[in-house]
Amino acid sequence: MRPEKHSLTLRGHRTSVSLEPEFWNAFRDIATVKSIPINALAAEIDEGRGVSMGLASAIRLYVLAYYKNSATGGD
């Protein structure tokens, strides 16, 4: 599947992020489980990423780590 572009608001600024539909769905699911808005989760991820990594890559890695930790019983 091709990446889909979606708009997010990070600390009052709009930005666009392109992710594959499966990653968007997983990202939304994680925000729902954590009971926080998707923009708040994106802002958390944005704050923790390095300057050399794009936001889309950081979100993909976050989703991967979340499900990996869930599968192994981690937080």
TAVENGI-V866303 format. One record per backbone hydrogen bond with DSSP energy under -1.0 kcal/mol. CO is the residue of the C=O (numbers start at 1). NH is the residue of the N-H. If there is no record, write none. Layout:
BEGIN
co & nh
CO & NH
CO & NH
END
This chain:
BEGIN
co & nh
4 & 19
6 & 17
8 & 15
10 & 13
13 & 10
15 & 8
17 & 6
19 & 4
20 & 24
21 & 25
22 & 26
23 & 27
24 & 28
25 & 29
26 & 30
27 & 31
28 & 32
29 & 33
30 & 34
31 & 36
32 & 35
37 & 41
38 & 42
39 & 43
40 & 44
41 & 45
42 & 46
43 & 47
44 & 48
50 & 53
54 & 58
55 & 59
56 & 60
57 & 61
58 & 62
59 & 63
60 & 64
61 & 65
62 & 66
63 & 67
64 & 68
65 & 69
66 & 70
67 & 71
68 & 72
69 & 74
END
